[in-house]
Amino acid sequence: MPALQLLRADHRPAVLAFERENRDYFAETISDRGDEYFDRFDELFDELLDRQEAGEVANHLLFDEDGVVLGRFNLYRLQDGTAEVGYRVAQRVAGRGVATAAVRELCRLAASRHHLHTLTAATSDENAASRRVLLKAGFVPVGRADPADLGGRHGARYRLDLTAPATGR
């Protein structure tokens, strides 16, 4: 699997293409970003880069051999050695182990590059694929998620202790 790349300004067109191409697919299991996201994409992308520069987030992309984005794998709310994980993969590679491999790589980077010790994540009840990815990456369920965190959907929260010996990661 190619390495995850930290988000850069020159990734803008590829990220926009990825989001547009997969919008309907993503909306099946996660909240739709809405038209405003696409209308304000340049502004929001710049804000994301600013937040990354400030150390609040660490956004990573996975590309195919042609430079097309296969997925976004993000650490956000970085604080006191912890972060939340968020990810989305293109429909064309869903179910092929791409997300699992990339989330495992993100966890490795979280510990080695970003010096984090704990990661959390949440996924909706209807997103069975995302639950499998988290479990395969070593996350354990820790309770119910606030529906406000999942765009009004019900779901579960997960946690991964990066200082514990790796089991299945």
DSSP file (Angstrom, degrees, kcal/mol; ACC not computed):
  #  RESIDUE AA STRUCTURE BP1 BP2  ACC     N-H-->O    O-->H-N    N-H-->O    O-->H-N    TCO  KAPPA ALPHA  PHI   PSI    X-CA   Y-CA   Z-CA
    1    1 A M              0   0    0      0, 0.0     3,-0.1     0, 0.0    97,-0.0   0.000 360.0 360.0 360.0 135.4    0.0    0.0    0.0
    2    2 A P        -     0   0    0      0, 0.0     2,-0.1     0, 0.0     3,-0.1  -0.267 360.0 -96.3 -62.1 155.7    1.3    3.5   -0.8
    3    3 A A        -     0   0    0      1,-0.1    60,-0.4    59,-0.1     2,-0.2  -0.372  37.7-103.8 -73.2 151.5    2.2    5.7    2.2
    4    4 A L        -     0   0    0     58,-0.1     2,-0.4    -3,-0.1    58,-0.2  -0.521  35.1-144.8 -70.0 141.6   -0.2    8.2    3.5
    5    5 A Q  E     -A   61   0A   0     56,-2.9    56,-2.9    -2,-0.2     2,-0.2  -0.926  15.6-117.3-112.3 135.2    0.7   11.8    2.6
    6    6 A L  E     -A   60   0A   0     -2,-0.4    54,-0.3    54,-0.2    52,-0.0  -0.501  46.8 -94.3 -67.2 135.8    0.1   14.8    4.8
    7    7 A L        -     0   0    0     52,-3.4     2,-0.3    -2,-0.2    52,-0.1  -0.225  50.6-178.9 -56.1 134.3   -2.3   17.2    3.3
    8    8 A R    >   -     0   0    0     -3,-0.1     3,-1.7     1,-0.1     4,-0.2  -0.872  41.5-105.0-131.1 164.5   -0.7   20.0    1.3
    9    9 A A  G >  S+     0   0    0     -2,-0.3     3,-1.6     1,-0.3    -1,-0.1   0.851 117.3  60.3 -58.6 -36.8   -2.1   23.0   -0.7
   10   10 A D  G 3  S+     0   0    0      1,-0.3     4,-0.3     2,-0.1    -1,-0.3   0.546  91.6  69.5 -73.9  -3.9   -1.4   21.3   -4.0
   11   11 A H  G <> S+     0   0    0     -3,-1.7     4,-2.4     1,-0.2     3,-0.3   0.553  70.5 101.2 -83.2  -8.8   -3.8   18.5   -3.0
   12   12 A R  H <> S+     0   0    0     -3,-1.6     4,-2.4     1,-0.2     5,-0.2   0.871  80.3  44.1 -46.6 -55.8   -6.8   20.8   -3.3
   13   13 A P  H  > S+     0   0    0      0, 0.0     4,-2.2     0, 0.0    -1,-0.2   0.884 114.4  49.9 -63.7 -36.3   -8.1   19.7   -6.8
   14   14 A A  H  > S+     0   0    0     -3,-0.3     4,-2.1    -4,-0.3    55,-0.3   0.884 111.3  48.6 -68.6 -37.7   -7.6   16.0   -6.0
   15   15 A V  H  X S+     0   0    0     -4,-2.4     4,-2.5     2,-0.2     5,-0.2   0.918 111.5  49.5 -67.8 -43.3   -9.5   16.3   -2.7
   16   16 A L  H  X S+     0   0    0     -4,-2.4     4,-2.5    -5,-0.3     5,-0.2   0.919 111.3  49.3 -62.0 -43.0  -12.4   18.2   -4.3
   17   17 A A  H  X S+     0   0    0     -4,-2.2     4,-2.7    -5,-0.2    -1,-0.2   0.916 111.2  50.5 -61.7 -43.0  -12.6   15.6   -7.1
   18   18 A F  H  X S+     0   0    0     -4,-2.1     4,-1.7     2,-0.2    -2,-0.2   0.926 111.9  46.6 -59.4 -48.0  -12.7   12.8   -4.4
   19   19 A E  H  X S+     0   0    0     -4,-2.5     4,-0.6     1,-0.2    -2,-0.2   0.902 115.3  45.7 -65.4 -41.7  -15.4   14.5   -2.4
   20   20 A R  H >< S+     0   0    0     -4,-2.5     3,-0.9    -5,-0.2     4,-0.4   0.939 112.6  49.9 -66.5 -46.3  -17.6   15.2   -5.5
   21   21 A E  H 3< S+     0   0    0     -4,-2.7    -1,-0.2     1,-0.2     4,-0.2   0.825 121.1  34.2 -62.1 -32.9  -17.1   11.7   -7.0
   22   22 A N  H 3X S+     0   0    0     -4,-1.7     4,-2.9    -5,-0.2     5,-0.3   0.296  83.2 109.6-108.3   8.4  -18.1   10.0   -3.7
   23   23 A R  H <X S+     0   0    0     -3,-0.9     4,-2.1    -4,-0.6    -1,-0.1   0.914  83.0  42.9 -55.0 -51.4  -20.6   12.3   -2.3
   24   24 A D  H  > S+     0   0    0     -4,-0.4     4,-0.6     1,-0.2    -1,-0.2   0.890 114.6  51.9 -64.6 -38.7  -23.7   10.1   -2.8
   25   25 A Y  H >4 S+     0   0    0      1,-0.2     3,-1.1    -4,-0.2     4,-0.4   0.933 110.5  47.2 -62.4 -47.3  -21.8    7.0   -1.6
   26   26 A F  H >X S+     0   0    0     -4,-2.9     4,-2.5     1,-0.2     3,-1.7   0.892 103.2  63.0 -62.3 -39.2  -20.6    8.8    1.6
   27   27 A A  H 3< S+     0   0    0     -4,-2.1    -1,-0.2     1,-0.3     5,-0.2   0.663  88.4  72.5 -63.5 -15.5  -24.2   10.0    2.3
   28   28 A E  T << S+     0   0    0     -3,-1.1    -1,-0.3    -4,-0.6    -2,-0.2   0.825 120.3   8.6 -67.0 -30.5  -25.4    6.4    2.6
   29   29 A T  T <4 S+     0   0    0     -3,-1.7     2,-0.3    -4,-0.4    95,-0.3   0.538 128.6  41.6-130.4 -12.7  -23.6    6.0    6.0
   30   30 A I  S  < S-     0   0    0     -4,-2.5    -1,-0.2    93,-0.1   121,-0.1  -0.899  95.7 -76.5-133.0 165.3  -22.3    9.4    7.1
   31   31 A S        -     0   0    0     -2,-0.3     2,-0.2     1,-0.1    -3,-0.1  -0.327  48.5-114.7 -63.8 137.2  -23.7   12.9    7.1
   32   32 A D        -     0   0    0     -5,-0.2    -1,-0.1     1,-0.1     3,-0.1  -0.495  15.6-135.0 -68.4 139.3  -23.7   14.7    3.7
   33   33 A R     >  -     0   0    0     -2,-0.2     4,-0.5     1,-0.1    -1,-0.1   0.714  45.0-134.9 -70.3 -19.7  -21.4   17.7    3.8
   34   34 A G  H >>  -     0   0    0      1,-0.2     4,-0.9     2,-0.1     3,-0.6   0.094  25.0 -74.8  84.2 161.3  -24.1   19.7    2.0
   35   35 A D  H 3> S+     0   0    0      1,-0.2     4,-2.5     2,-0.2     3,-0.3   0.836 125.6  65.5 -61.6 -34.6  -23.9   22.0   -1.0
   36   36 A E  H 3> S+     0   0    0      1,-0.2     4,-2.4     2,-0.2    -1,-0.2   0.874  95.2  58.4 -58.9 -37.7  -22.4   24.8    1.2
   37   37 A Y  H << S+     0   0    0     -3,-0.6    -1,-0.2    -4,-0.5     7,-0.2   0.926 111.3  40.9 -56.8 -45.1  -19.2   22.6    1.6
   38   38 A F  H >< S+     0   0    0     -4,-0.9     3,-0.8    -3,-0.3     4,-0.2   0.855 113.8  52.8 -74.6 -34.7  -18.7   22.5   -2.1
   39   39 A D  H 3< S+     0   0    0     -4,-2.5    -1,-0.2     1,-0.2    -2,-0.2   0.847 121.1  33.0 -66.1 -33.5  -19.6   26.1   -2.6
   40   40 A R  T 3X S+     0   0    0     -4,-2.4     4,-2.7    -5,-0.2     5,-0.3   0.107  82.4 124.7-107.9  19.6  -17.1   27.2    0.0
   41   41 A F  H <> S+     0   0    0     -3,-0.8     4,-3.0     1,-0.2     5,-0.2   0.880  71.9  49.4 -53.0 -48.4  -14.5   24.4   -0.7
   42   42 A D  H  > S+     0   0    0     -4,-0.2     4,-2.2     1,-0.2    -1,-0.2   0.923 114.1  45.5 -59.8 -45.3  -11.5   26.7   -1.3
   43   43 A E  H  > S+     0   0    0     -3,-0.2     4,-2.1     2,-0.2    -1,-0.2   0.925 115.5  46.3 -62.4 -46.1  -12.1   28.7    1.9
   44   44 A L  H  X S+     0   0    0     -4,-2.7     4,-2.2     2,-0.2    -2,-0.2   0.871 110.7  52.9 -66.6 -37.7  -12.7   25.5    4.0
   45   45 A F  H  X S+     0   0    0     -4,-3.0     4,-2.3    -5,-0.3    -1,-0.2   0.924 109.4  49.0 -63.4 -44.4   -9.6   23.8    2.5
   46   46 A D  H  X S+     0   0    0     -4,-2.2     4,-2.3    -5,-0.2    -2,-0.2   0.903 110.2  51.3 -61.6 -41.2   -7.5   26.8    3.4
   47   47 A E  H  X S+     0   0    0     -4,-2.1     4,-2.6     2,-0.2    -1,-0.2   0.896 108.5  52.2 -62.1 -39.5   -8.9   26.8    7.0
   48   48 A L  H  X S+     0   0    0     -4,-2.2     4,-2.2     2,-0.2    -2,-0.2   0.918 109.2  48.6 -63.3 -43.6   -8.1   23.1    7.2
   49   49 A L  H  X S+     0   0    0     -4,-2.3     4,-2.5     2,-0.2    -1,-0.2   0.898 111.3  51.0 -62.9 -39.6   -4.5   23.8    6.2
   50   50 A D  H  X S+     0   0    0     -4,-2.3     4,-1.8     2,-0.2    -2,-0.2   0.914 110.3  48.9 -62.9 -43.2   -4.3   26.6    8.7
   51   51 A R  H  <>S+     0   0    0     -4,-2.6     5,-2.4     1,-0.2     6,-0.8   0.869 111.3  50.3 -65.1 -36.3   -5.6   24.3   11.5
   52   52 A Q  H ><5S+     0   0    0     -4,-2.2     3,-1.4     4,-0.2    -2,-0.2   0.926 108.7  51.1 -67.0 -43.5   -3.1   21.7   10.4
   53   53 A E  H 3<5S+     0   0    0     -4,-2.5    -2,-0.2     1,-0.3    -1,-0.2   0.848 108.3  53.6 -59.9 -34.5   -0.3   24.3   10.6
   54   54 A A  T 3<5S-     0   0    0     -4,-1.8    -1,-0.3    -5,-0.2    -2,-0.2   0.526 118.0-114.2 -79.0  -6.4   -1.5   25.2   14.1
   55   55 A G  T < 5S+     0   0    0     -3,-1.4    -3,-0.2    -4,-0.3    -2,-0.1   0.628  85.3 116.8  84.6  13.3   -1.2   21.5   15.2
   56   56 A E  S   <S+     0   0    0     -5,-2.4    22,-2.1    -6,-0.2    21,-0.6   0.770  81.1  14.6 -82.9 -27.2   -5.0   21.1   15.7
   57   57 A V  E     - B   0  76A   0     -6,-0.8     2,-0.4    19,-0.2    -2,-0.3  -0.938  56.0-153.2-141.9 160.5   -5.4   18.4   13.0
   58   58 A A  E     - B   0  75A   0     17,-2.9    17,-2.4    -2,-0.3     2,-0.4  -0.884  21.4-167.9-138.1 105.6   -3.2   16.1   10.9
   59   59 A N  E     - B   0  74A   0     -2,-0.4   -52,-3.4    15,-0.2     2,-0.3  -0.813   4.4-172.0-103.2 131.8   -4.9   15.3    7.6
   60   60 A H  E     -AB   6  73A   0     13,-1.6    13,-2.7    -2,-0.4     2,-0.4  -0.912   7.3-156.3-125.1 149.1   -3.6   12.5    5.4
   61   61 A L  E     -AB   5  72A   0    -56,-2.9   -56,-2.9    -2,-0.3     2,-0.5  -0.923   6.6-150.4-122.4 149.1   -4.4   11.3    2.0
   62   62 A L  E     - B   0  71A   0      9,-2.3     8,-3.9    -2,-0.4     9,-1.4  -0.987  21.1-167.6-116.5 127.6   -4.0    8.0    0.2
   63   63 A F  E     - B   0  69A   0     -2,-0.5     6,-0.2   -60,-0.4     2,-0.1  -0.795  16.0-129.7-113.2 153.9   -3.5    8.1   -3.6
   64   64 A D    >   -     0   0    0      4,-2.4     3,-1.9    -2,-0.3     6,-0.0  -0.349  46.8 -86.7 -86.5-179.2   -3.5    5.5   -6.3
   65   65 A E  T 3  S+     0   0    0      1,-0.3    -1,-0.0     2,-0.1    -2,-0.0   0.672 128.9  55.1 -65.7 -16.5   -0.7    5.2   -8.8
   66   66 A D  T 3  S-     0   0    0      2,-0.1    -1,-0.3     0, 0.0     3,-0.1   0.346 121.1-103.8 -96.9   5.2   -2.4    7.8  -11.0
   67   67 A G  S <  S+     0   0    0     -3,-1.9     2,-0.4     1,-0.3    -2,-0.1   0.670  74.5 141.5  82.1  17.1   -2.6   10.4   -8.3
   68   68 A V        -     0   0    0      1,-0.0    -4,-2.4   -51,-0.0    -1,-0.3  -0.781  58.2-110.6 -93.1 135.0   -6.3   10.0   -7.6
   69   69 A V  E     +B   63   0A   0     -2,-0.4    -6,-0.3   -55,-0.3     3,-0.1  -0.466  33.1 178.9 -67.6 127.0   -7.3   10.2   -4.0
   70   70 A L  E     -     0   0A   0     -8,-3.9    20,-3.1     1,-0.3     2,-0.3   0.660  64.8 -15.3 -96.5 -24.1   -8.4    6.8   -2.6
   71   71 A G  E     -BC  62  89A   0     -9,-1.4    -9,-2.3    18,-0.3     2,-0.4  -0.981  50.5-126.0-173.8 160.4   -9.1    8.0    0.9
   72   72 A R  E     -BC  61  88A   0     16,-2.5    16,-2.0    -2,-0.3     2,-0.4  -0.968  22.3-175.4-116.3 133.3   -8.8   10.7    3.6
   73   73 A F  E     -BC  60  87A   0    -13,-2.7   -13,-1.6    -2,-0.4     2,-0.3  -0.946  15.7-177.7-135.8 108.9   -7.5    9.6    7.0
   74   74 A N  E     -BC  59  86A   0     12,-3.4    12,-2.1    -2,-0.4     2,-0.5  -0.828  28.6-157.4-122.7 146.7   -7.5   12.3    9.6
   75   75 A L  E     +BC  58  85A   0    -17,-2.4   -17,-2.9    -2,-0.3     2,-0.3  -0.986  31.1 171.7-111.1 125.3   -6.5   13.0   13.2
   76   76 A Y  E     +BC  57  84A   0      8,-2.6     8,-3.4    -2,-0.5   -19,-0.2  -0.899  50.2  36.3-136.1 166.5   -8.4   15.9   14.7
   77   77 A R  E    S-     0   0A   0    -21,-0.6     2,-0.4    -2,-0.3    -1,-0.2   0.914  73.2-170.9  56.2  45.1   -8.9   17.5   18.0
   78   78 A L  E     +     0   0A   0    -22,-2.1     2,-0.3    -3,-0.2     5,-0.2  -0.542  22.4 143.1 -67.5 120.9   -5.2   16.8   18.8
   79   79 A Q  E >   - C   0  82A   0      3,-2.4     3,-1.8    -2,-0.4    -3,-0.0  -0.902  59.4  -7.7-165.1 130.7   -4.8   17.7   22.4
   80   80 A D  T 3  S-     0   0    0     -2,-0.3     3,-0.1     1,-0.3    37,-0.1   0.834 128.2 -48.4  52.5  40.8   -2.8   16.4   25.4
   81   81 A G  T 3  S+     0   0    0      1,-0.3    36,-3.4    33,-0.1    37,-1.8   0.586 119.9  99.4  80.5   9.8   -1.5   13.3   23.5
   82   82 A T  E <   +Cd  79 118A   0     -3,-1.8    -3,-2.4    34,-0.2     2,-0.3  -0.857  41.7 171.1-125.5 161.7   -5.0   12.3   22.2
   83   83 A A  E     - d   0 119A   0     35,-1.4    37,-2.0    -2,-0.3     2,-0.3  -0.979  29.8-117.1-159.7 160.0   -6.9   12.7   18.9
   84   84 A E  E     -Cd  76 120A   0     -8,-3.4    -8,-2.6    -2,-0.3     2,-0.4  -0.801  28.6-136.6 -99.2 147.7  -10.0   11.6   17.2
   85   85 A V  E     +C   75   0A   0     35,-2.8    37,-0.5    -2,-0.3     2,-0.3  -0.861  24.1 172.8-107.1 137.0   -9.8    9.6   14.0
   86   86 A G  E     +C   74   0A   0    -12,-2.1   -12,-3.4    -2,-0.4     2,-0.3  -0.994   6.9 164.3-138.7 145.2  -11.9   10.2   11.0
   87   87 A Y  E     -C   73   0A   0     -2,-0.3     2,-0.3   -14,-0.2   -14,-0.2  -0.993  16.3-174.8-157.1 158.4  -11.7    8.5    7.6
   88   88 A R  E     -C   72   0A   0    -16,-2.0   -16,-2.5    -2,-0.3     2,-0.3  -0.950  11.4-157.9-155.1 139.1  -13.5    7.9    4.3
   89   89 A V  E     -C   71   0A   0     -2,-0.3   -18,-0.3   -18,-0.2     5,-0.1  -0.880  31.2 -94.4-120.5 153.2  -12.5    5.8    1.3
   90   90 A A    >>  -     0   0    0    -20,-3.1     3,-1.6    -2,-0.3     4,-0.7  -0.296  31.4-122.6 -62.3 145.2  -13.6    6.0   -2.3
   91   91 A Q  G >4 S+     0   0    0      1,-0.3     3,-1.0     2,-0.2    -1,-0.1   0.854 108.2  65.4 -56.9 -36.5  -16.4    3.7   -3.3
   92   92 A R  G 34 S+     0   0    0      1,-0.3    -1,-0.3     3,-0.0    -2,-0.1   0.669 111.2  34.2 -67.1 -15.3  -14.3    2.0   -5.9
   93   93 A V  G X4>S+     0   0    0     -3,-1.6     3,-1.4   -23,-0.2     5,-0.6   0.372  86.6 127.4-116.9   2.8  -11.9    0.6   -3.3
   94   94 A A  T <<5S+     0   0    0     -3,-1.0    -3,-0.0    -4,-0.7    -4,-0.0  -0.311  73.4  22.0 -60.9 140.8  -14.4   -0.1   -0.5
   95   95 A G  T 3 5S+     0   0    0      1,-0.0    -1,-0.2    34,-0.0    -4,-0.0   0.553  96.5  99.3  81.6   8.6  -14.3   -3.6    0.9
   96   96 A R  T < 5S-     0   0    0     -3,-1.4    -2,-0.1     0, 0.0    -1,-0.0   0.275 100.5-101.6-110.3   9.3  -10.8   -4.3   -0.4
   97   97 A G  T  >5S+     0   0    0     -4,-0.1     4,-2.3     3,-0.0     5,-0.2   0.464  88.5 121.0  86.7   0.4   -8.9   -3.7    2.9
   98   98 A V  H  ><S+     0   0    0     -5,-0.6     4,-2.5     2,-0.2     5,-0.2   0.939  75.3  46.1 -63.2 -48.3   -7.7   -0.3    1.8
   99   99 A A  H  > S+     0   0    0     -6,-0.2     4,-2.9     2,-0.2     5,-0.3   0.916 112.7  50.4 -63.0 -43.7   -9.3    1.5    4.8
  100  100 A T  H  > S+     0   0    0      1,-0.2     4,-2.3     2,-0.2    -1,-0.2   0.943 112.8  45.7 -60.8 -48.1   -8.1   -1.0    7.3
  101  101 A A  H  X S+     0   0    0     -4,-2.3     4,-2.0     1,-0.2    -1,-0.2   0.908 115.5  46.9 -62.4 -42.1   -4.5   -0.8    6.1
  102  102 A A  H  X S+     0   0    0     -4,-2.5     4,-2.7    -5,-0.2    -1,-0.2   0.881 110.7  51.0 -70.8 -37.6   -4.6    3.0    6.0
  103  103 A V  H  X S+     0   0    0     -4,-2.9     4,-2.4     2,-0.2    -1,-0.2   0.900 109.7  51.4 -66.1 -38.7   -6.1    3.3    9.4
  104  104 A R  H  X S+     0   0    0     -4,-2.3     4,-1.9    -5,-0.3    -2,-0.2   0.919 111.4  47.6 -61.0 -42.3   -3.4    1.0   10.8
  105  105 A E  H  X S+     0   0    0     -4,-2.0     4,-2.6     2,-0.2    -2,-0.2   0.899 109.5  53.4 -64.6 -40.6   -0.8    3.3    9.1
  106  106 A L  H  X S+     0   0    0     -4,-2.7     4,-2.6     1,-0.2    -2,-0.2   0.898 107.7  51.0 -60.5 -40.9   -2.5    6.3   10.6
  107  107 A C  H  X S+     0   0    0     -4,-2.4     4,-1.7     2,-0.2    -1,-0.2   0.899 109.6  50.1 -63.3 -40.6   -2.3    4.8   14.0
  108  108 A R  H  X S+     0   0    0     -4,-1.9     4,-2.9     1,-0.2     5,-0.3   0.932 113.2  46.0 -62.4 -45.4    1.4    4.1   13.5
  109  109 A L  H  X>S+     0   0    0     -4,-2.6     4,-2.1     1,-0.2     5,-1.9   0.868 106.1  60.2 -65.6 -36.5    1.9    7.8   12.4
  110  110 A A  H  <5S+     0   0    0     -4,-2.6     6,-2.9    -5,-0.2    -1,-0.2   0.900 114.8  35.3 -57.7 -41.1   -0.2    9.0   15.3
  111  111 A A  H  X5S+     0   0    0     -4,-1.7     4,-0.5     4,-0.2    -2,-0.2   0.939 127.3  34.3 -78.2 -49.1    2.3    7.4   17.7
  112  112 A S  H  <5S+     0   0    0     -4,-2.9    -3,-0.2    -5,-0.2    -2,-0.2   0.904 131.0  24.3 -80.0 -42.2    5.6    7.9   15.9
  113  113 A R  T  <5S+     0   0    0     -4,-2.1    -3,-0.2    -5,-0.3    -1,-0.1   0.845 133.5  32.3 -92.2 -38.3    5.1   11.3   14.1
  114  114 A H  T  4<S-     0   0    0     -5,-1.9    -3,-0.2     2,-0.1    -4,-0.1   0.477  95.0-132.6-103.8  -3.5    2.5   13.0   16.3
  115  115 A H     <  +     0   0    0     -4,-0.5    -4,-0.2    -6,-0.4     2,-0.2   0.859  47.7 158.6  56.8  42.0    3.5   11.5   19.6
  116  116 A L        -     0   0    0     -6,-2.9   -34,-0.2    -7,-0.1    -1,-0.2  -0.627  30.9-170.6 -92.9 154.6    0.0   10.6   20.6
  117  117 A H        +     0   0    0    -36,-3.4    45,-2.5     1,-0.3    46,-0.7   0.584  70.0  37.6-116.7 -19.0   -1.0    7.9   23.1
  118  118 A T  E     -dE  82 161A   0    -37,-1.8   -35,-1.4    43,-0.2     2,-0.4  -0.997  57.6-171.7-140.7 135.4   -4.7    7.6   22.7
  119  119 A L  E     -dE  83 160A   0     41,-2.5    41,-2.6    -2,-0.4     2,-0.3  -0.948   5.2-169.4-120.8 145.7   -7.0    7.7   19.7
  120  120 A T  E     +dE  84 159A   0    -37,-2.0   -35,-2.8    -2,-0.4     2,-0.3  -0.904   6.8 175.4-126.9 160.6  -10.8    7.7   19.7
  121  121 A A  E     - E   0 158A   0     37,-1.9    37,-3.0    -2,-0.3     2,-0.3  -0.970  13.0-153.7-155.1 162.9  -13.3    7.3   16.9
  122  122 A A  E     - E   0 157A   0    -37,-0.5     2,-0.3    -2,-0.3    35,-0.2  -0.994  10.8-179.2-141.7 147.6  -17.0    7.0   16.4
  123  123 A T  E     - E   0 156A   0     33,-2.0    33,-2.2    -2,-0.3    22,-0.2  -0.995  30.4-105.3-146.3 151.2  -19.2    5.4   13.7
  124  124 A S  E >   - E   0 155A   0     -2,-0.3     3,-1.4   -95,-0.3    31,-0.3  -0.319  31.0-115.3 -73.1 156.9  -22.9    5.1   13.1
  125  125 A D  T 3  S+     0   0    0     29,-3.0    30,-0.1     1,-0.3    -1,-0.1   0.843 115.3  54.1 -60.8 -34.7  -24.7    1.9   13.7
  126  126 A E  T 3  S+     0   0    0     28,-0.4     2,-1.2     1,-0.2    -1,-0.3   0.549  87.9  84.7 -80.1  -4.7  -25.5    1.4   10.0
  127  127 A N    <>  +     0   0    0     -3,-1.4     4,-1.9     1,-0.2     3,-0.3  -0.559  47.6 159.4 -97.7  71.2  -21.8    1.7    9.0
  128  128 A A  H  > S+     0   0    0     -2,-1.2     4,-2.3     1,-0.2    -1,-0.2   0.849  71.1  58.2 -61.3 -36.0  -20.8   -1.9    9.5
  129  129 A A  H  > S+     0   0    0     -3,-0.2     4,-2.1     1,-0.2    -1,-0.2   0.912 106.4  48.0 -62.8 -42.0  -17.7   -1.5    7.3
  130  130 A S  H  > S+     0   0    0     -3,-0.3     4,-2.4     2,-0.2    -1,-0.2   0.890 109.2  53.4 -66.8 -39.1  -16.3    1.3    9.4
  131  131 A R  H  X S+     0   0    0     -4,-1.9     4,-2.5     1,-0.2    -1,-0.2   0.927 109.1  49.6 -59.7 -44.2  -16.9   -0.7   12.6
  132  132 A R  H  X S+     0   0    0     -4,-2.3     4,-2.7     1,-0.2     5,-0.2   0.905 109.2  52.3 -62.3 -41.4  -14.9   -3.6   11.1
  133  133 A V  H  X S+     0   0    0     -4,-2.1     4,-1.8     2,-0.2    -1,-0.2   0.947 111.0  46.6 -59.3 -49.1  -12.1   -1.3   10.1
  134  134 A L  H  <>S+     0   0    0     -4,-2.4     5,-2.4     1,-0.2     4,-0.3   0.924 113.7  47.5 -61.3 -45.5  -11.8    0.1   13.6
  135  135 A L  H ><5S+     0   0    0     -4,-2.5     3,-1.4     1,-0.2    -1,-0.2   0.915 111.7  50.1 -63.4 -43.1  -11.9   -3.3   15.2
  136  136 A K  H 3<5S+     0   0    0     -4,-2.7    -1,-0.2     1,-0.3    -2,-0.2   0.801 107.3  55.7 -65.2 -28.2   -9.3   -4.7   12.8
  137  137 A A  T 3<5S-     0   0    0     -4,-1.8    -1,-0.3    -5,-0.2    -2,-0.2   0.484 127.0 -99.7 -83.3  -2.2   -7.1   -1.7   13.6
  138  138 A G  T < 5S+     0   0    0     -3,-1.4    23,-0.2    -4,-0.3    -3,-0.2   0.433  73.7 142.9 102.7  -0.6   -7.2   -2.6   17.3
  139  139 A F      < -     0   0    0     -5,-2.4    -1,-0.3    -6,-0.2    21,-0.2  -0.403  35.7-150.8 -70.1 150.7   -9.9   -0.1   18.6
  140  140 A V  E     -F  159   0A   0     19,-2.6    19,-2.2    -2,-0.1     2,-0.1  -0.959  22.4-105.1-122.6 143.7  -12.3   -1.4   21.2
  141  141 A P  E     +F  158   0A   0      0, 0.0    17,-0.3     0, 0.0     3,-0.1  -0.413  35.6 174.9 -65.7 139.7  -15.8   -0.2   21.8
  142  142 A V  E     -     0   0A   0     15,-2.6     2,-0.3     1,-0.4    16,-0.2   0.299  53.6 -61.8-129.5   6.7  -16.2    2.1   24.8
  143  143 A G  E    S-F  157   0A   0     14,-0.8    14,-3.4     2,-0.0    -1,-0.4  -0.847  72.2 -35.8 141.5-176.0  -19.9    3.1   24.7
  144  144 A R  E     -F  156   0A   0     -2,-0.3    12,-0.3    12,-0.3     2,-0.3  -0.501  53.4-126.9 -81.1 147.2  -22.5    4.9   22.7
  145  145 A A  E     -F  155   0A   0     10,-2.2    10,-0.5    -2,-0.2    -1,-0.1  -0.654  26.9-105.5 -90.4 149.6  -21.7    8.0   20.6
  146  146 A D    >>  -     0   0    0     -2,-0.3     3,-2.2     1,-0.2     4,-0.6  -0.632  26.1-134.7 -69.9 123.9  -23.6   11.2   21.0
  147  147 A P  G >4>S+     0   0    0      0, 0.0     5,-3.2     0, 0.0     3,-1.0   0.779 104.6  66.4 -53.9 -25.8  -25.8   11.4   17.9
  148  148 A A  G >45S+     0   0    0      1,-0.3     3,-0.8     3,-0.2     6,-0.1   0.825  97.1  54.2 -64.3 -29.7  -24.7   15.1   17.5
  149  149 A D  G <45S+     0   0    0     -3,-2.2    -1,-0.3     1,-0.2   -27,-0.1   0.649 111.2  45.8 -76.0 -14.9  -21.2   13.8   16.8
  150  150 A L  G X<5S-     0   0    0     -3,-1.0     3,-1.4    -4,-0.6    -1,-0.2  -0.079 122.8 -95.4-121.2  32.0  -22.6   11.6   14.0
  151  151 A G  T < 5S-     0   0    0     -3,-0.8    -3,-0.2     1,-0.3  -119,-0.1   0.835  88.4 -46.1  61.0  34.3  -24.9   14.0   12.2
  152  152 A G  T 3 <S+     0   0    0     -5,-3.2    -1,-0.3     1,-0.3     2,-0.2   0.395 110.9 123.3  90.4  -3.2  -27.9   12.8   14.0
  153  153 A R    <   -     0   0    0     -3,-1.4    -1,-0.3    -6,-0.6    -3,-0.3  -0.622  62.2-119.4 -91.3 151.5  -27.2    9.1   13.6
  154  154 A H        +     0   0    0     -2,-0.2   -29,-3.0    -3,-0.1   -28,-0.4  -0.618  51.1 130.6 -85.7 149.0  -26.9    6.7   16.4
  155  155 A G  E     -EF 124 145A   0    -10,-0.5   -10,-2.2   -31,-0.3     2,-0.3  -0.928  45.7 -85.1-172.2-165.2  -23.6    4.9   16.9
  156  156 A A  E     -EF 123 144A   0    -33,-2.2   -33,-2.0   -12,-0.3     2,-0.3  -0.869  24.1-130.7-127.1 156.4  -20.7    3.8   19.0
  157  157 A R  E     -EF 122 143A   0    -14,-3.4   -15,-2.6    -2,-0.3   -14,-0.8  -0.799  22.2-163.8-104.6 150.5  -17.4    5.2   20.3
  158  158 A Y  E     -EF 121 141A   0    -37,-3.0   -37,-1.9    -2,-0.3     2,-0.3  -0.914   2.7-159.5-133.3 157.1  -14.1    3.4   20.1
  159  159 A R  E     -EF 120 140A   0    -19,-2.2   -19,-2.6    -2,-0.3     2,-0.4  -0.988   4.6-166.0-140.1 146.7  -10.7    3.8   21.7
  160  160 A L  E     -E  119   0A   0    -41,-2.6   -41,-2.5    -2,-0.3     2,-0.8  -0.978  12.7-149.8-135.8 123.0   -7.2    2.7   21.0
  161  161 A D  E >   -E  118   0A   0     -2,-0.4     3,-0.9   -23,-0.2   -43,-0.2  -0.823   8.5-166.4 -89.0 109.8   -4.4    2.9   23.5
  162  162 A L  T 3  S+     0   0    0    -45,-2.5   -44,-0.2    -2,-0.8    -1,-0.1   0.595  84.2  60.0 -75.7 -10.3   -1.2    3.4   21.4
  163  163 A T  T 3  S+     0   0    0    -46,-0.7    -1,-0.2     2,-0.1     3,-0.1   0.610  87.2  91.3 -91.2 -13.0    1.1    2.6   24.3
  164  164 A A  S <  S-     0   0    0     -3,-0.9     3,-0.1     1,-0.1     2,-0.0  -0.455  96.6 -85.8 -77.5 153.2   -0.4   -0.9   24.7
  165  165 A P        -     0   0    0      0, 0.0     2,-0.2     0, 0.0    -1,-0.1  -0.348  54.2-103.1 -57.0 137.2    1.2   -3.8   22.9
  166  166 A A        -     0   0    0     -4,-0.1     2,-0.4    -3,-0.1   -28,-0.1  -0.431  38.6-176.1 -67.2 130.6   -0.2   -4.1   19.4
  167  167 A T  S    S-     0   0    0     -2,-0.2    -1,-0.0   -30,-0.1    -3,-0.0  -0.904  75.3 -16.1-129.4 103.7   -2.7   -6.9   18.9
  168  168 A G              0   0    0     -2,-0.4   -30,-0.1     1,-0.0    -2,-0.1   0.437 360.0 360.0  85.8  -0.6   -3.9   -7.3   15.4
  169  169 A R              0   0    0    -32,-0.1   -62,-0.1   -31,-0.1   -32,-0.1   0.477 360.0 360.0 -85.9 360.0   -2.7   -3.9   14.3
